[in-house]
C-alpha cells in the first residue's frame, strides 16, 4: 500500500515493473486481485496516459521473460 501511494503521488516512477503488478491479477487471493484492479484504475484516472506510456517497456520485458 505504501508503494502504491508513492506511485500514485508521483514520488516513485514505474517502468517495467507494471508487468509484475499486472501479473498479480491472476493471484489466488481475491483481496490482492481487487487491490491491483483498484491501483490500475487509479493510475488510469490520473489522466497522463501513464499506462499507455508503459506498454513498450512492459512488452519488452515480457518478451525477454517468456
CHARMM internal coordinates of N, CA and C (Angstrom, degrees):
IC EDIT
DIST 1 N 1 CA 1.4454
DIST 1 CA 1 C 1.5329
ANGL 1 N 1 CA 1 C 110.80
DIST 1 C 2 N 1.3192
ANGL 1 CA 1 C 2 N 117.11
DIHE 1 N 1 CA 1 C 2 N -35.30
DIST 2 N 2 CA 1.4630
ANGL 1 C 2 N 2 CA 120.16
DIHE 1 CA 1 C 2 N 2 CA 179.48
DIST 2 CA 2 C 1.5235
ANGL 2 N 2 CA 2 C 109.92
DIHE 1 C 2 N 2 CA 2 C -65.71
DIST 2 C 3 N 1.3119
ANGL 2 CA 2 C 3 N 116.92
DIHE 2 N 2 CA 2 C 3 N -44.37
DIST 3 N 3 CA 1.4600
ANGL 2 C 3 N 3 CA 120.79
DIHE 2 CA 2 C 3 N 3 CA 179.87
DIST 3 CA 3 C 1.5216
ANGL 3 N 3 CA 3 C 110.21
DIHE 2 C 3 N 3 CA 3 C -64.47
DIST 3 C 4 N 1.3258
ANGL 3 CA 3 C 4 N 117.27
DIHE 3 N 3 CA 3 C 4 N -39.69
DIST 4 N 4 CA 1.4574
ANGL 3 C 4 N 4 CA 121.50
DIHE 3 CA 3 C 4 N 4 CA 176.51
DIST 4 CA 4 C 1.5210
ANGL 4 N 4 CA 4 C 110.15
DIHE 3 C 4 N 4 CA 4 C -58.82
DIST 4 C 5 N 1.3164
ANGL 4 CA 4 C 5 N 116.81
DIHE 4 N 4 CA 4 C 5 N -45.13
DIST 5 N 5 CA 1.4620
ANGL 4 C 5 N 5 CA 121.74
DIHE 4 CA 4 C 5 N 5 CA 178.56
DIST 5 CA 5 C 1.5262
ANGL 5 N 5 CA 5 C 110.77
DIHE 4 C 5 N 5 CA 5 C -60.57
DIST 5 C 6 N 1.3160
ANGL 5 CA 5 C 6 N 117.02
DIHE 5 N 5 CA 5 C 6 N -44.66
DIST 6 N 6 CA 1.4624
ANGL 5 C 6 N 6 CA 120.71
DIHE 5 CA 5 C 6 N 6 CA -179.78
DIST 6 CA 6 C 1.5232
ANGL 6 N 6 CA 6 C 111.93
DIHE 5 C 6 N 6 CA 6 C -63.64
DIST 6 C 7 N 1.3145
ANGL 6 CA 6 C 7 N 116.90
DIHE 6 N 6 CA 6 C 7 N -40.81
DIST 7 N 7 CA 1.4679
ANGL 6 C 7 N 7 CA 121.10
DIHE 6 CA 6 C 7 N 7 CA -179.88
DIST 7 CA 7 C 1.5196
ANGL 7 N 7 CA 7 C 110.37
DIHE 6 C 7 N 7 CA 7 C -66.95
DIST 7 C 8 N 1.3233
ANGL 7 CA 7 C 8 N 117.08
DIHE 7 N 7 CA 7 C 8 N -46.28
DIST 8 N 8 CA 1.4576
ANGL 7 C 8 N 8 CA 120.61
DIHE 7 CA 7 C 8 N 8 CA -177.19
DIST 8 CA 8 C 1.5224
ANGL 8 N 8 CA 8 C 113.03
DIHE 7 C 8 N 8 CA 8 C -69.01
DIST 8 C 9 N 1.3203
ANGL 8 CA 8 C 9 N 117.68
DIHE 8 N 8 CA 8 C 9 N -21.35
DIST 9 N 9 CA 1.4613
ANGL 8 C 9 N 9 CA 121.56
DIHE 8 CA 8 C 9 N 9 CA 177.52
DIST 9 CA 9 C 1.5239
ANGL 9 N 9 CA 9 C 112.34
DIHE 8 C 9 N 9 CA 9 C -100.96
DIST 9 C 10 N 1.3299
ANGL 9 CA 9 C 10 N 116.71
DIHE 9 N 9 CA 9 C 10 N 17.80
DIST 10 N 10 CA 1.4694
ANGL 9 C 10 N 10 CA 123.73
DIHE 9 CA 9 C 10 N 10 CA 176.28
DIST 10 CA 10 C 1.5237
ANGL 10 N 10 CA 10 C 114.02
DIHE 9 C 10 N 10 CA 10 C 57.81
DIST 10 C 11 N 1.3182
ANGL 10 CA 10 C 11 N 116.64
DIHE 10 N 10 CA 10 C 11 N 29.56
DIST 11 N 11 CA 1.4572
ANGL 10 C 11 N 11 CA 120.67
DIHE 10 CA 10 C 11 N 11 CA 175.12
DIST 11 CA 11 C 1.5264
ANGL 11 N 11 CA 11 C 111.01
DIHE 10 C 11 N 11 CA 11 C -93.71
DIST 11 C 12 N 1.3147
ANGL 11 CA 11 C 12 N 115.81
DIHE 11 N 11 CA 11 C 12 N -16.31
DIST 12 N 12 CA 1.4533
ANGL 11 C 12 N 12 CA 122.74
DIHE 11 CA 11 C 12 N 12 CA 179.77
DIST 12 CA 12 C 1.5151
ANGL 12 N 12 CA 12 C 107.20
DIHE 11 C 12 N 12 CA 12 C -139.99
DIST 12 C 13 N 1.3178
ANGL 12 CA 12 C 13 N 117.53
DIHE 12 N 12 CA 12 C 13 N 134.17
DIST 13 N 13 CA 1.4607
ANGL 12 C 13 N 13 CA 121.42
DIHE 12 CA 12 C 13 N 13 CA -176.72
DIST 13 CA 13 C 1.5211
ANGL 13 N 13 CA 13 C 111.11
DIHE 12 C 13 N 13 CA 13 C -103.05
DIST 13 C 14 N 1.3172
ANGL 13 CA 13 C 14 N 115.36
DIHE 13 N 13 CA 13 C 14 N 140.15
DIST 14 N 14 CA 1.4630
ANGL 13 C 14 N 14 CA 122.49
DIHE 13 CA 13 C 14 N 14 CA 175.35
DIST 14 CA 14 C 1.5160
ANGL 14 N 14 CA 14 C 109.60
DIHE 13 C 14 N 14 CA 14 C -91.17
DIST 14 C 15 N 1.2993
ANGL 14 CA 14 C 15 N 115.62
DIHE 14 N 14 CA 14 C 15 N 148.42
DIST 15 N 15 CA 1.4606
ANGL 14 C 15 N 15 CA 120.64
DIHE 14 CA 14 C 15 N 15 CA 171.02
DIST 15 CA 15 C 1.5108
ANGL 15 N 15 CA 15 C 107.18
DIHE 14 C 15 N 15 CA 15 C -134.49
DIST 15 C 16 N 1.2936
ANGL 15 CA 15 C 16 N 118.47
DIHE 15 N 15 CA 15 C 16 N -105.13
DIST 16 N 16 CA 1.4557
ANGL 15 C 16 N 16 CA 121.53
DIHE 15 CA 15 C 16 N 16 CA 179.62
DIST 16 CA 16 C 1.5139
ANGL 16 N 16 CA 16 C 113.40
DIHE 15 C 16 N 16 CA 16 C -79.13
DIST 16 C 17 N 1.3251
ANGL 16 CA 16 C 17 N 116.87
DIHE 16 N 16 CA 16 C 17 N -8.47
DIST 17 N 17 CA 1.4534
ANGL 16 C 17 N 17 CA 121.05
DIHE 16 CA 16 C 17 N 17 CA -177.96
DIST 17 CA 17 C 1.5212
ANGL 17 N 17 CA 17 C 112.88
DIHE 16 C 17 N 17 CA 17 C -67.11
DIST 17 C 18 N 1.3244
ANGL 17 CA 17 C 18 N 116.86
DIHE 17 N 17 CA 17 C 18 N -16.77
DIST 18 N 18 CA 1.4640
ANGL 17 C 18 N 18 CA 120.48
DIHE 17 CA 17 C 18 N 18 CA 179.65
DIST 18 CA 18 C 1.5267
ANGL 18 N 18 CA 18 C 110.43
DIHE 17 C 18 N 18 CA 18 C -59.16
DIST 18 C 19 N 1.3234
ANGL 18 CA 18 C 19 N 116.98
DIHE 18 N 18 CA 18 C 19 N -27.90
DIST 19 N 19 CA 1.4633
ANGL 18 C 19 N 19 CA 121.22
DIHE 18 CA 18 C 19 N 19 CA 178.05
DIST 19 CA 19 C 1.5260
ANGL 19 N 19 CA 19 C 110.24
DIHE 18 C 19 N 19 CA 19 C -62.72
DIST 19 C 20 N 1.3255
ANGL 19 CA 19 C 20 N 116.43
DIHE 19 N 19 CA 19 C 20 N -45.30
DIST 20 N 20 CA 1.4649
ANGL 19 C 20 N 20 CA 120.37
DIHE 19 CA 19 C 20 N 20 CA 178.90
DIST 20 CA 20 C 1.5208
ANGL 20 N 20 CA 20 C 111.09
DIHE 19 C 20 N 20 CA 20 C -62.15
DIST 20 C 21 N 1.3098
ANGL 20 CA 20 C 21 N 115.91
DIHE 20 N 20 CA 20 C 21 N -40.11
DIST 21 N 21 CA 1.4591
ANGL 20 C 21 N 21 CA 119.79
DIHE 20 CA 20 C 21 N 21 CA 179.63
DIST 21 CA 21 C 1.5238
ANGL 21 N 21 CA 21 C 110.32
DIHE 20 C 21 N 21 CA 21 C -66.12
DIST 21 C 22 N 1.3205
ANGL 21 CA 21 C 22 N 116.92
DIHE 21 N 21 CA 21 C 22 N -45.42
DIST 22 N 22 CA 1.4647
ANGL 21 C 22 N 22 CA 120.35
DIHE 21 CA 21 C 22 N 22 CA -179.35
DIST 22 CA 22 C 1.5262
ANGL 22 N 22 CA 22 C 111.88
DIHE 21 C 22 N 22 CA 22 C -65.13
DIST 22 C 23 N 1.3085
ANGL 22 CA 22 C 23 N 117.49
DIHE 22 N 22 CA 22 C 23 N -31.65
DIST 23 N 23 CA 1.4560
ANGL 22 C 23 N 23 CA 120.15
DIHE 22 CA 22 C 23 N 23 CA 179.09
DIST 23 CA 23 C 1.5321
ANGL 23 N 23 CA 23 C 111.12
DIHE 22 C 23 N 23 CA 23 C -67.41
DIST 23 C 24 N 1.3199
ANGL 23 CA 23 C 24 N 117.28
DIHE 23 N 23 CA 23 C 24 N -20.96
DIST 24 N 24 CA 1.4595
ANGL 23 C 24 N 24 CA 120.72
DIHE 23 CA 23 C 24 N 24 CA 177.25
DIST 24 CA 24 C 1.5305
ANGL 24 N 24 CA 24 C 111.98
DIHE 23 C 24 N 24 CA 24 C -71.64
DIST 24 C 25 N 1.3264
ANGL 24 CA 24 C 25 N 117.34
DIHE 24 N 24 CA 24 C 25 N -9.74
DIST 25 N 25 CA 1.4619
ANGL 24 C 25 N 25 CA 120.47
DIHE 24 CA 24 C 25 N 25 CA 175.31
DIST 25 CA 25 C 1.5289
ANGL 25 N 25 CA 25 C 111.49
DIHE 24 C 25 N 25 CA 25 C -65.05
DIST 25 C 26 N 1.3220
ANGL 25 CA 25 C 26 N 116.85
DIHE 25 N 25 CA 25 C 26 N -17.75
DIST 26 N 26 CA 1.4576
ANGL 25 C 26 N 26 CA 121.66
DIHE 25 CA 25 C 26 N 26 CA 179.44
DIST 26 CA 26 C 1.5256
ANGL 26 N 26 CA 26 C 112.59
DIHE 25 C 26 N 26 CA 26 C -101.38
DIST 26 C 27 N 1.3186
ANGL 26 CA 26 C 27 N 117.00
DIHE 26 N 26 CA 26 C 27 N 11.73
DIST 27 N 27 CA 1.4564
ANGL 26 C 27 N 27 CA 121.37
DIHE 26 CA 26 C 27 N 27 CA -179.97
DIST 27 CA 27 C 1.5300
ANGL 27 N 27 CA 27 C 110.51
DIHE 26 C 27 N 27 CA 27 C -66.25
DIST 27 C 28 N 1.3167
ANGL 27 CA 27 C 28 N 115.99
DIHE 27 N 27 CA 27 C 28 N 150.59
DIST 28 N 28 CA 1.4706
ANGL 27 C 28 N 28 CA 120.93
DIHE 27 CA 27 C 28 N 28 CA -179.27
DIST 28 CA 28 C 1.5255
ANGL 28 N 28 CA 28 C 111.87
DIHE 27 C 28 N 28 CA 28 C -71.73
DIST 28 C 29 N 1.3117
ANGL 28 CA 28 C 29 N 117.11
DIHE 28 N 28 CA 28 C 29 N -27.87
DIST 29 N 29 CA 1.4612
ANGL 28 C 29 N 29 CA 121.81
DIHE 28 CA 28 C 29 N 29 CA -177.62
DIST 29 CA 29 C 1.5395
ANGL 29 N 29 CA 29 C 109.76
DIHE 28 C 29 N 29 CA 29 C -81.09
DIST 29 C 30 N 1.3282
ANGL 29 CA 29 C 30 N 117.80
DIHE 29 N 29 CA 29 C 30 N 117.91
DIST 30 N 30 CA 1.4717
ANGL 29 C 30 N 30 CA 120.32
DIHE 29 CA 29 C 30 N 30 CA -178.62
DIST 30 CA 30 C 1.5295
ANGL 30 N 30 CA 30 C 113.32
DIHE 29 C 30 N 30 CA 30 C -64.03
DIST 30 C 31 N 1.3303
ANGL 30 CA 30 C 31 N 117.32
DIHE 30 N 30 CA 30 C 31 N -26.51
DIST 31 N 31 CA 1.4664
ANGL 30 C 31 N 31 CA 120.03
DIHE 30 CA 30 C 31 N 31 CA 178.22
DIST 31 CA 31 C 1.5237
ANGL 31 N 31 CA 31 C 111.01
DIHE 30 C 31 N 31 CA 31 C -66.50
DIST 31 C 32 N 1.3179
ANGL 31 CA 31 C 32 N 116.52
DIHE 31 N 31 CA 31 C 32 N -40.81
DIST 32 N 32 CA 1.4610
ANGL 31 C 32 N 32 CA 120.75
DIHE 31 CA 31 C 32 N 32 CA 178.60
DIST 32 CA 32 C 1.5216
ANGL 32 N 32 CA 32 C 109.85
DIHE 31 C 32 N 32 CA 32 C -66.26
DIST 32 C 33 N 1.3296
ANGL 32 CA 32 C 33 N 117.19
DIHE 32 N 32 CA 32 C 33 N -44.70
DIST 33 N 33 CA 1.4713
ANGL 32 C 33 N 33 CA 120.53
DIHE 32 CA 32 C 33 N 33 CA 178.13
DIST 33 CA 33 C 1.5239
ANGL 33 N 33 CA 33 C 111.07
DIHE 32 C 33 N 33 CA 33 C -58.92
DIST 33 C 34 N 1.3160
ANGL 33 CA 33 C 34 N 116.81
DIHE 33 N 33 CA 33 C 34 N -42.61
DIST 34 N 34 CA 1.4615
ANGL 33 C 34 N 34 CA 120.21
DIHE 33 CA 33 C 34 N 34 CA -179.98
DIST 34 CA 34 C 1.5277
ANGL 34 N 34 CA 34 C 112.01
DIHE 33 C 34 N 34 CA 34 C -66.13
DIST 34 C 35 N 1.3305
ANGL 34 CA 34 C 35 N 116.80
DIHE 34 N 34 CA 34 C 35 N -38.43
DIST 35 N 35 CA 1.4599
ANGL 34 C 35 N 35 CA 120.64
DIHE 34 CA 34 C 35 N 35 CA 177.82
DIST 35 CA 35 C 1.5236
ANGL 35 N 35 CA 35 C 111.49
DIHE 34 C 35 N 35 CA 35 C -64.54
DIST 35 C 36 N 1.3313
ANGL 35 CA 35 C 36 N 116.33
DIHE 35 N 35 CA 35 C 36 N -40.05
DIST 36 N 36 CA 1.4676
ANGL 35 C 36 N 36 CA 120.85
DIHE 35 CA 35 C 36 N 36 CA 179.05
DIST 36 CA 36 C 1.5263
ANGL 36 N 36 CA 36 C 110.02
DIHE 35 C 36 N 36 CA 36 C -66.11
DIST 36 C 37 N 1.3294
ANGL 36 CA 36 C 37 N 116.69
DIHE 36 N 36 CA 36 C 37 N -43.29
DIST 37 N 37 CA 1.4700
ANGL 36 C 37 N 37 CA 120.17
DIHE 36 CA 36 C 37 N 37 CA 178.23
DIST 37 CA 37 C 1.5229
ANGL 37 N 37 CA 37 C 110.47
DIHE 36 C 37 N 37 CA 37 C -60.82
DIST 37 C 38 N 1.3157
ANGL 37 CA 37 C 38 N 116.70
DIHE 37 N 37 CA 37 C 38 N -44.19
DIST 38 N 38 CA 1.4586
ANGL 37 C 38 N 38 CA 120.67
DIHE 37 CA 37 C 38 N 38 CA 178.86
DIST 38 CA 38 C 1.5247
ANGL 38 N 38 CA 38 C 111.27
DIHE 37 C 38 N 38 CA 38 C -63.08
DIST 38 C 39 N 1.3265
ANGL 38 CA 38 C 39 N 116.42
DIHE 38 N 38 CA 38 C 39 N -43.60
DIST 39 N 39 CA 1.4625
ANGL 38 C 39 N 39 CA 120.34
DIHE 38 CA 38 C 39 N 39 CA 179.03
DIST 39 CA 39 C 1.5274
ANGL 39 N 39 CA 39 C 111.01
DIHE 38 C 39 N 39 CA 39 C -60.80
DIST 39 C 40 N 1.3245
ANGL 39 CA 39 C 40 N 117.38
DIHE 39 N 39 CA 39 C 40 N -47.74
DIST 40 N 40 CA 1.4600
ANGL 39 C 40 N 40 CA 120.49
DIHE 39 CA 39 C 40 N 40 CA -179.45
DIST 40 CA 40 C 1.5246
ANGL 40 N 40 CA 40 C 111.27
DIHE 39 C 40 N 40 CA 40 C -64.42
DIST 40 C 41 N 1.3182
ANGL 40 CA 40 C 41 N 117.18
DIHE 40 N 40 CA 40 C 41 N -37.04
DIST 41 N 41 CA 1.4588
ANGL 40 C 41 N 41 CA 120.53
DIHE 40 CA 40 C 41 N 41 CA 177.11
DIST 41 CA 41 C 1.5336
ANGL 41 N 41 CA 41 C 110.70
DIHE 40 C 41 N 41 CA 41 C -64.33
DIST 41 C 42 N 1.3280
ANGL 41 CA 41 C 42 N 116.45
DIHE 41 N 41 CA 41 C 42 N -45.93
DIST 42 N 42 CA 1.4681
ANGL 41 C 42 N 42 CA 120.44
DIHE 41 CA 41 C 42 N 42 CA 179.49
DIST 42 CA 42 C 1.5226
ANGL 42 N 42 CA 42 C 111.23
DIHE 41 C 42 N 42 CA 42 C -64.68
DIST 42 C 43 N 1.3080
ANGL 42 CA 42 C 43 N 116.84
DIHE 42 N 42 CA 42 C 43 N -38.63
DIST 43 N 43 CA 1.4640
ANGL 42 C 43 N 43 CA 120.62
DIHE 42 CA 42 C 43 N 43 CA 177.54
DIST 43 CA 43 C 1.5213
ANGL 43 N 43 CA 43 C 110.66
DIHE 42 C 43 N 43 CA 43 C -63.62
DIST 43 C 44 N 1.3209
ANGL 43 CA 43 C 44 N 116.00
DIHE 43 N 43 CA 43 C 44 N -39.58
DIST 44 N 44 CA 1.4633
ANGL 43 C 44 N 44 CA 120.71
DIHE 43 CA 43 C 44 N 44 CA 178.89
DIST 44 CA 44 C 1.5278
ANGL 44 N 44 CA 44 C 111.59
DIHE 43 C 44 N 44 CA 44 C -68.24
DIST 44 C 45 N 1.3252
ANGL 44 CA 44 C 45 N 117.75
DIHE 44 N 44 CA 44 C 45 N -39.02
DIST 45 N 45 CA 1.4604
ANGL 44 C 45 N 45 CA 120.20
DIHE 44 CA 44 C 45 N 45 CA -177.45
DIST 45 CA 45 C 1.5220
ANGL 45 N 45 CA 45 C 113.26
DIHE 44 C 45 N 45 CA 45 C -73.20
DIST 45 C 46 N 1.3250
ANGL 45 CA 45 C 46 N 117.56
DIHE 45 N 45 CA 45 C 46 N -11.75
DIST 46 N 46 CA 1.4595
ANGL 45 C 46 N 46 CA 119.33
DIHE 45 CA 45 C 46 N 46 CA 175.98
DIST 46 CA 46 C 1.5216
ANGL 46 N 46 CA 46 C 110.69
DIHE 45 C 46 N 46 CA 46 C -63.07
DIST 46 C 47 N 1.3333
ANGL 46 CA 46 C 47 N 116.92
DIHE 46 N 46 CA 46 C 47 N -24.08
DIST 47 N 47 CA 1.4461
ANGL 46 C 47 N 47 CA 121.26
DIHE 46 CA 46 C 47 N 47 CA 168.81
DIST 47 CA 47 C 1.5080
ANGL 47 N 47 CA 47 C 118.17
DIHE 46 C 47 N 47 CA 47 C 91.44
DIST 47 C 48 N 1.2859
ANGL 47 CA 47 C 48 N 120.36
DIHE 47 N 47 CA 47 C 48 N -9.75
DIST 48 N 48 CA 1.4540
ANGL 47 C 48 N 48 CA 121.11
DIHE 47 CA 47 C 48 N 48 CA -173.87
DIST 48 CA 48 C 1.5223
ANGL 48 N 48 CA 48 C 112.92
DIHE 47 C 48 N 48 CA 48 C -89.71
DIST 48 C 49 N 1.3205
ANGL 48 CA 48 C 49 N 117.49
DIHE 48 N 48 CA 48 C 49 N 20.86
DIST 49 N 49 CA 1.4700
ANGL 48 C 49 N 49 CA 122.34
DIHE 48 CA 48 C 49 N 49 CA -177.92
DIST 49 CA 49 C 1.5184
ANGL 49 N 49 CA 49 C 111.97
DIHE 48 C 49 N 49 CA 49 C 55.68
DIST 49 C 50 N 1.3148
ANGL 49 CA 49 C 50 N 116.47
DIHE 49 N 49 CA 49 C 50 N 34.48
DIST 50 N 50 CA 1.4675
ANGL 49 C 50 N 50 CA 121.51
DIHE 49 CA 49 C 50 N 50 CA -178.01
DIST 50 CA 50 C 1.5188
ANGL 50 N 50 CA 50 C 112.15
DIHE 49 C 50 N 50 CA 50 C -57.37
DIST 50 C 51 N 1.3116
ANGL 50 CA 50 C 51 N 116.69
DIHE 50 N 50 CA 50 C 51 N -44.55
DIST 51 N 51 CA 1.4604
ANGL 50 C 51 N 51 CA 120.25
DIHE 50 CA 50 C 51 N 51 CA -176.88
DIST 51 CA 51 C 1.5238
ANGL 51 N 51 CA 51 C 110.20
DIHE 50 C 51 N 51 CA 51 C -65.40
DIST 51 C 52 N 1.3279
ANGL 51 CA 51 C 52 N 116.54
DIHE 51 N 51 CA 51 C 52 N -43.32
DIST 52 N 52 CA 1.4622
ANGL 51 C 52 N 52 CA 120.04
DIHE 51 CA 51 C 52 N 52 CA -178.91
DIST 52 CA 52 C 1.5233
ANGL 52 N 52 CA 52 C 111.57
DIHE 51 C 52 N 52 CA 52 C -66.45
DIST 52 C 53 N 1.3109
ANGL 52 CA 52 C 53 N 117.03
DIHE 52 N 52 CA 52 C 53 N -34.10
DIST 53 N 53 CA 1.4696
ANGL 52 C 53 N 53 CA 120.73
DIHE 52 CA 52 C 53 N 53 CA 178.73
DIST 53 CA 53 C 1.5312
ANGL 53 N 53 CA 53 C 111.81
DIHE 52 C 53 N 53 CA 53 C -70.38
DIST 53 C 54 N 1.3233
ANGL 53 CA 53 C 54 N 117.15
DIHE 53 N 53 CA 53 C 54 N -21.08
DIST 54 N 54 CA 1.4618
ANGL 53 C 54 N 54 CA 121.04
DIHE 53 CA 53 C 54 N 54 CA -179.14
DIST 54 CA 54 C 1.5267
ANGL 54 N 54 CA 54 C 112.83
DIHE 53 C 54 N 54 CA 54 C -88.05
DIST 54 C 55 N 1.3312
ANGL 54 CA 54 C 55 N 117.93
DIHE 54 N 54 CA 54 C 55 N -12.12
DIST 55 N 55 CA 1.4653
ANGL 54 C 55 N 55 CA 121.06
DIHE 54 CA 54 C 55 N 55 CA -177.78
DIST 55 CA 55 C 1.5273
ANGL 55 N 55 CA 55 C 114.39
DIHE 54 C 55 N 55 CA 55 C -55.03
DIST 55 C 56 N 1.3383
ANGL 55 CA 55 C 56 N 120.34
DIHE 55 N 55 CA 55 C 56 N -47.82
DIST 56 N 56 CA 1.4754
ANGL 55 C 56 N 56 CA 118.49
DIHE 55 CA 55 C 56 N 56 CA -178.61
DIST 56 CA 56 C 1.5248
ANGL 56 N 56 CA 56 C 113.56
DIHE 55 C 56 N 56 CA 56 C -58.22
DIST 56 C 57 N 1.3222
ANGL 56 CA 56 C 57 N 116.71
DIHE 56 N 56 CA 56 C 57 N -44.33
DIST 57 N 57 CA 1.4702
ANGL 56 C 57 N 57 CA 118.98
DIHE 56 CA 56 C 57 N 57 CA 179.20
DIST 57 CA 57 C 1.5233
ANGL 57 N 57 CA 57 C 111.13
DIHE 56 C 57 N 57 CA 57 C -67.35
DIST 57 C 58 N 1.3198
ANGL 57 CA 57 C 58 N 116.86
DIHE 57 N 57 CA 57 C 58 N -38.07
DIST 58 N 58 CA 1.4667
ANGL 57 C 58 N 58 CA 120.61
DIHE 57 CA 57 C 58 N 58 CA -179.86
DIST 58 CA 58 C 1.5214
ANGL 58 N 58 CA 58 C 110.63
DIHE 57 C 58 N 58 CA 58 C -65.33
DIST 58 C 59 N 1.3181
ANGL 58 CA 58 C 59 N 117.45
DIHE 58 N 58 CA 58 C 59 N -44.31
DIST 59 N 59 CA 1.4659
ANGL 58 C 59 N 59 CA 121.09
DIHE 58 CA 58 C 59 N 59 CA 179.67
DIST 59 CA 59 C 1.5225
ANGL 59 N 59 CA 59 C 110.22
DIHE 58 C 59 N 59 CA 59 C -65.65
DIST 59 C 60 N 1.3129
ANGL 59 CA 59 C 60 N 116.49
DIHE 59 N 59 CA 59 C 60 N -40.26
DIST 60 N 60 CA 1.4663
ANGL 59 C 60 N 60 CA 120.54
DIHE 59 CA 59 C 60 N 60 CA 177.98
DIST 60 CA 60 C 1.5227
ANGL 60 N 60 CA 60 C 110.43
DIHE 59 C 60 N 60 CA 60 C -61.71
DIST 60 C 61 N 1.3021
ANGL 60 CA 60 C 61 N 116.48
DIHE 60 N 60 CA 60 C 61 N -44.29
DIST 61 N 61 CA 1.4590
ANGL 60 C 61 N 61 CA 119.77
DIHE 60 CA 60 C 61 N 61 CA -179.47
DIST 61 CA 61 C 1.5241
ANGL 61 N 61 CA 61 C 111.83
DIHE 60 C 61 N 61 CA 61 C -67.41
DIST 61 C 62 N 1.3236
ANGL 61 CA 61 C 62 N 116.73
DIHE 61 N 61 CA 61 C 62 N -40.59
DIST 62 N 62 CA 1.4603
ANGL 61 C 62 N 62 CA 119.48
DIHE 61 CA 61 C 62 N 62 CA 178.42
DIST 62 CA 62 C 1.5287
ANGL 62 N 62 CA 62 C 111.52
DIHE 61 C 62 N 62 CA 62 C -64.13
DIST 62 C 63 N 1.3203
ANGL 62 CA 62 C 63 N 116.40
DIHE 62 N 62 CA 62 C 63 N -38.19
DIST 63 N 63 CA 1.4689
ANGL 62 C 63 N 63 CA 118.67
DIHE 62 CA 62 C 63 N 63 CA -179.33
DIST 63 CA 63 C 1.5242
ANGL 63 N 63 CA 63 C 111.39
DIHE 62 C 63 N 63 CA 63 C -68.41
DIST 63 C 64 N 1.3061
ANGL 63 CA 63 C 64 N 117.76
DIHE 63 N 63 CA 63 C 64 N -29.82
DIST 64 N 64 CA 1.4692
ANGL 63 C 64 N 64 CA 121.13
DIHE 63 CA 63 C 64 N 64 CA 178.03
DIST 64 CA 64 C 1.5217
ANGL 64 N 64 CA 64 C 111.34
DIHE 63 C 64 N 64 CA 64 C -75.82
DIST 64 C 65 N 1.3440
ANGL 64 CA 64 C 65 N 116.86
DIHE 64 N 64 CA 64 C 65 N -37.10
DIST 65 N 65 CA 1.4612
ANGL 64 C 65 N 65 CA 120.54
DIHE 64 CA 64 C 65 N 65 CA -175.98
DIST 65 CA 65 C 1.5204
ANGL 65 N 65 CA 65 C 112.80
DIHE 64 C 65 N 65 CA 65 C -79.75
DIST 65 C 66 N 1.3252
ANGL 65 CA 65 C 66 N 116.81
DIHE 65 N 65 CA 65 C 66 N -34.54
DIST 66 N 66 CA 1.4519
ANGL 65 C 66 N 66 CA 119.61
DIHE 65 CA 65 C 66 N 66 CA -175.33
DIST 66 CA 66 C 1.4970
ANGL 66 N 66 CA 66 C 109.12
DIHE 65 C 66 N 66 CA 66 C -112.09
END
COOR INIT
IC SEED 1 N 1 CA 1 C
IC BUILD
